[in-house]
Amino acid sequence: MKILVLGLDCAAPELLFGYEDLPNIRRLMRMGAYGRLESVIPPITVPAWMCMTTSQDPGSLGVYGFRNRTDHTYSGLGIASARSITEPAIWDHLAREGKKSIIVGVPPGYPPRKINGISVSCFLTPDTEKNVFTHPPEISDEVRRLFGRYPVDVGGFRTDDKAWLRDQIRTMSRIQFQVVRHLMQTKEWDYFHFVDIGLDRMHHGFWKYHDPQHVLHEPGSPFADAIHDYYRHIDDEVGRTLELLTDDTVVLVVSDHGAQRLDGGFCVNEWLVREGLLVLNRYPSEVTPFAKLDVDWSRTRIWSEGGYYARVFFNVKGREPQGIVEPAEYESFRDEVKARFLATVDPEGKPLGTLVFKPEEIYHHVRNIAPDLIVHFGALYWRSIGGVGYPNIHVLENDTGPDDCNHAQFGSFILAASNNPLSGEITGARLLDIAPTLMDLGGYEIPPIMQGRSLVAGVTGQPGGDSLAPSEETIIRERLSGLGYLG
């Protein structure tokens, strides 16, 4: 059987399943099974999509977010690319069976993956006018000739010009779906995977208008229905796409994580300074990103990177260049720091509800250089602010521009197929279960390296580098900063 995956980045189950006026989504729900889908930790676009397609957790991939430590220096951070993922994805396993795949916009997808079939890179592509964004390269020319400039994202995403943003996201999504349907109709494929990044951008840009509980909610806003309207747009595009399928196609609509309101930012490095764990030679006179701080590493024990969640690093003796945390005291010190993070409070002094994770306790394997602690402030109702120079620990504004929501731990899935034994609402599904489930329904053996289980058969699998050019990394870094992934 053919397999079609329509990825809706950030699709929230409360909305995808809650809106009654999505006829194509509702039809798929009636035809098959659906439910909340537990994402990985952290529930971030990179690495979540590749965790889904490889059935490997972030530690096993060695990718913990958009930026990852490349060495144990204090500035060795690299941006994840398609080359950062070395574990085989579902399309690689199918290629061994002689099957062809088409993947469009699956992050991280730049440089375009060389697969048995066609790949179109994702929103990390610096410039589709100047860069080859497909494999094979001639598909780039075909797309430009038929559809003009191919948009991978909306530049200037952090903006107060909401009418412009709404229209740009809709235009981007419409063109991408046109390209998807063109490839479906004109190219050979057994597996097709597309990710619409527009829904994520809509959530981040418009959540406060539709959610009365949002701290910045604006009742009666002309954008009150912007998110709902985009779900209707997605439903229409899904319907047009389904018309092209035969009955022997497995259809999966799925998201990598969910969405929820953003209550504010927790200034993690500011907090570490006040706790005496991060020591500066000179406190900045204005808000300053961590990379530009004058840090006294001889007295600093901890620092953190901002973003939607906090990656916390220890300055360990013998590991970091000027490490001072004794290896023999590492674990007890880490327990102490974890307890201090768990005790963080909101502006009113009430428990924030922060979650703290040790990588080796949540991952099958810990590859490359993982954070010493992973911190979800307020269970991700608060984002991590990495700069220093703020008058308060809690801030309402985002350090990268307007942002209305954060990611939620549970995304969504709808699975429909003629041979699918499941129906109705399903509980307990995890992101890592998707790839083995699809291979099971497609009639393929589930590779033992996959960490998830087939939802349709209950079969449990056993767990079993090249850098970008400087100019490309600069463009991608600026884009990620604008999107809020870097802080």
N, C-alpha and C positions, 0 to 999 in steps of 0.2 A: 504493500500500500504506500501511496505517497503521503508525505507529512508536511503540513503547512502550519507554521508558527507565526502568529501575529502578536508581536510584543508591544505592549502599551506601557512604556516606562512610567512608573509611579502610579499606575492605576489603583485607586483606592477601592477596596471591596464594598465599603459603605456607599459609594457612589455608583460604581459599575453595576452592582446588584440592586441598588436602591432606586435608581431612576427607572420609572415604568415605561417611559416613552423611547426606549431603545429597542425597536422591534427585532433587529437582527441579533443583537446580544441576547434578548429574551428567547428567541427561537433556538439559538445554540444551547442555552441553559436547559430548555425543555427537551432538546434532543439528547443531551449528554449529562455530564456531571460538572459541578462547579463548587467553589468554596474559597475560603481564605487560604493563602499560601505563605507559610512561614519562611521568611528570607534568611539570609546568613547574617553574621555579625562581622563587620558592620553592614547594615542594609543600604549599601551605596552602589550606584550604577556600575562603577568599576570597583570591585570585581564581580558584582552579583550576577550579571548576565553570563559571564564565563563560568561562574560557579554552577549556574543552571545547565549550561550546555556540556560541561565536562563532568558534572556530578562530583565535583571536588570542592572542599571548603577553602576559604581564603588562605589559611595557613598552608594547605597542601599545594596551592598555586604559588604561594610566596608573594602574593599581591594583596595588600591590606587597604588599598584606597588608590586615589589618583596619583598621590605622591608616596614614594617608598624610599627608605634609606638604602643607598647603594653601597655604603661602607659605614664604619663606626666613627667617622669624623662628625663634626657638628654642622656641617653644611652639605653633606652628601645625600641630597634628595634628588631622585629622578622621577620623571613623569611616566606613568605606565603607558605602554603602547601595545599594539598587537603582538610584538615580539616578546613582550613580558610573559605571555602565556605559553608555556611549553607542554602542558598536559593536553592529550588529544580530546577534541570536542566531538560531539555526536556526528558532525559531518566528516570528521577524520575516520571514525569507526565505519561509517557507511561507505567511504571511499575504498576501504579494503574489500568491500563487497562489490566493487565496481559501480557504485551508485554516484550520481552527480547531485551537487547541492548548489543552491544560490542563497547567499546571505547578504542582507542589506542593512547597514546601520547598526550592527551588533557591536557594542563597545567592549573593550577597546578594539577598534577595527582599522586603525591607521598605524603603519602603512597597510594597504589592502592585503588581506590574507591570500596566500597562494594555495588554493584548494582545488579539488577535482570538480570544477564548475566555475561559478562566477561569484566574486565578492565585490561589494560596494562599501567603501569605508564609512565610518561613523562621524559624529559631530566633532571628533578630535582632528579631523582633516584641516590643515592650515588654510588651504585655498583650492577649491575645485577648479578654478580657472587656470591655476599655475601648476598644481600638483596632479600626478596620476592618482586617481582615487578609486580605481577598479582593478581587478584581476579577472581576465587579462586586460592589458592597458587599452586595447581598442574599444572596449565597452565604454570607457570614458568619453571617447569621441562620439560614439553612437548616442549616448545619453545627451551630450551637449547639442548634437545635431537635431535631435527630436524634441528636446524639452528646454533647450537653452541652458542657462546657468543652473547647476544643481545645488540647491541649498542644503547644507548639513546641519545648520543651526541658525539662530537669530543673533546677529551681532548686536552689541549694546543691549544685552538682555536685561541687565539691571537698570531699569528706567522707570520714570514716573509717567511717561507718555503711554498710558495703557491702551488707548485706541490703536496706536501704531503697533504696539507689541502684539495685541490680539490679532490684528490683520496679518502681521508678518508670520506669526506661528501658523495661522490657518493656511496661508499661501505655501509655506514650507511643507506642511503635511500633505496638502493636496498634490503638489508636484511629486513628492516622494511616493505616494500611493499610485500615481500615474506610472512612474517608473517601475514600481513593483508589478503592476498588472501587465505592463509591456513585457517585462522579463518572464513572467509566468506564461504568457501566451506565445512567446517567440523563441524561448530557450528550453533546452532539455533539463529537467530536474526531477529528483526523487524526494529531496528535502529542501524546503524553502523557509527561511527565517528572516523576518523583517522586524525592526524595532522602530516604533514611532516615538521620537524624543519630545514631540510637541506637547504631549499631555503633561510631562514633567515640567516643562516650561510654563504651561498654563497654571499649574498648581502653585508653583513658586511665585508667579506674578499676580495671581488673582484670588488666592485663598481667603484673604481677609474680607472680600466683598460678599462671599457666599456663606461664611461661617459666623453666626452670631456670637460664638464664644471667643472669637479672635480678639485679642487686646486692642487691635486697631480697626475693628469692624466699622464699616460705614453703611448704616442702614439707608436704603433707598438709592444706593449707588447705581448709575447706569451700567455698571459692570457686575451687578448682582448675579446675572445669569450667564456670565462669560464662561465659567467652567462647565455648567450644564450644557450650554450651547456647543461647547467643544466635544463633549461626550456624544451629543447628537450627530455632530460632524463625523466623529470616529465611527459611530454606528452605521452611518450612510456609506462610508468608505469600506467598512467591513462587508456590508451587504453587496456592494458592487464587486468586491473581490471574491466572495463566496460564489457568485454567479458563474465564475470561470472554472469551478471545480467539478470533478466527477465524484460519484458516490464512494469510490475506493480511496478517499483521502481522509487522513486523520487531521482534524482541525483543533488547534490549541490557541486560545486567546489567553495571554498571560502577562503578568507584570513582575518586575524584579523586586519591588518593595512597594509599600503603600505611601500614604501622605497624611499629615496631620498638621494642625496649626503650630506656628512658631511663637512661643510666648516671649522670647528675647534671647539675649546672648549672655553666656557666662564667660568672663574674661579669665581664662585659665592661667595664663602666664602672669597676669596681674595678681591673681590669687596666690600663685606659687611664690611671687616676690614677697607678698605680705606674710606668707607662711614661713619665710626664711629658707625656702628650698631652692629658689632661683635668685642668685645674687648678681647685681649689676655694678659695674665700675662707676657708671653715671646713669641716674634715672632720667629718662627723656623729658624734655619740656613740652612735648606734644605726643599724641598717639603715634606709636612707631611699630611697624611690623617686627616680628621676632628676629628675622634675618638681619635687621639693621641695628639691633640692640648691642650695647657694649657690655657683654657678659663676662663676669669674673668666673671663669671655669674652675679656678683653683678652690672656689668655695661653693660652687653650684652642684647640687645633687640631682636635680630634676629639671627638665624643660618639656615643653609640649608644642605640638603643631595644632593649629586651629582647623576649622572646617565644620562639617555637619556633626562630626564627633571628634573627640580628642584622642590623639595618639601621644602617649606619655612615655618619655624616654629617661632612663637613669644614666647618670654619669659614673660608670663603673670603673674602678681601678683595674688597669690591665686590659680593658676593653676599649674605652674611649681614650683619646690622647692625653687628657688631663683628668682622668677619672679619680674620684675620691670615695665613692661608695665601695667599701670592702666586700669582695666576693663572698666571704664567709657570713656577712651580715645582709647580703642581698635579699634573701627570701623573707627574713623577719622585717626588714625595712619595707619591702614591697607590701607586706600585709598591713603594716602601719599606714602607709600611704593610701592603700585601698580603703582602709577604714576612714581616713580623713576625707577622701572623695565621697564615700557613701554618706558622710555626715553633712555634706554641703546643704545649704538652705536657700530659700528664695528671698526676695527683698523684704518680706514680712517676717523672716526668721523661721518659717515653716520648712520641714524637710522637703528637699527638692525632688526626691525620688530618683536620684542618680543611680545608674547601673555601671558596675566596674567588672571587667573581665581580664583574666590572665590567659594569654593566647594558648598555652599548652593545655589548659583545661577545657577549651571549647573547640579545638581543632584536632583532626586526626594526626597531622604532622605540622611542624612549624619550620618552614623553609625561608631562606634568605634572612633578612634582618627585620624581625617583627617588633612592634612596640612592646615595651615592658608591661604596659597596661593599656587597655582600650576603655574609654570612658564615654558613656552616653548620659549627658547631663539632663536631668529631669526626664529620663526615658525618651530622650530626643525631642521633648517639647522646648528644649533650650539648645542652641547651637554653641559650639566652642569658638570663642574669640581669641585669636593668638597674639594680638598686639598688646603693648604695654603703654601706659600713660593715661588710662581712663580714671576718672575721679571715683568711679564705683565699680564693684565687681560685676554687678548686673547692669546690662544696657538694653535699651529697647531697640535701638537701631542696629542694623547689621553692618559689619565692618567691610563688606564688599558691595554694598548697595541694597536697594529695596528687595526684600525677600519675605514672603508671607507664610511659608510652610517649611517643615522639615520632613525627613523621611520617616516612615512608620515601619515597624517590624513585619507587618503582614501585608502582602500584596494579594493578588487575585488570580484565579485560573478558571477557565471554562474548557472542557475537553469533550469533543464530540467525534464519534467515529462509528461506522457501521458494526465494528466488532468490539466496541467498548462495553464491557459488562457493567460498568458503573452508571448510576443515574441519580439525579437529585443532588442535594447538598452533601458534600464530603468534608469531613473534619480530619485534622492531623496531617495534611499534606505539607511537604517541605519543598523548598526550591530544588534541593539536591535529588528529589524524587522524579523530577520532570524528565530528564534524559533517559533513565532506564525505563520509565513508563512509555515514552514515545518509541523506543527501540522494541519494547515488548509488543506494542500494538502494531508496529510496522513489520513484525515477523522476524526480527533480528535477535541474535543472542546478546544478552546484556554482558558487557565486559566486566570482569571481576574487579577491575580497578575502580569502578564507580562506587561511590559511597552511599548513594541513595537506594531506594527500593522501588520496584515497580508497583504503582498503585493498583494496577489491574490484576496482578497475579500474586502480590505479596512476597515476591522474591527479593531477598536482601543481598546486595552486593557486599563483598568484603573490601575493606580499604586496601587496598593494595599498598636573549640579550643584546641583541644589538641596540645601540643608542640612536636617538634621533639626531638629525642635523641641528646645530645651534639655532639657526634661524627658525626652523620648524618648532623647536622646543619653546622658543620665546613666544611665538604666536599662540601655541597651545596653552602655555602657562598663563598668558594674559587672559585667554578665554576662560580657563578654569577659575581664575581669580574673580572674573566678572560673574561667573555662575555660582560662586559661593563655595566651591569645593576647596579652595585654598583660603586660609585665614590666619 
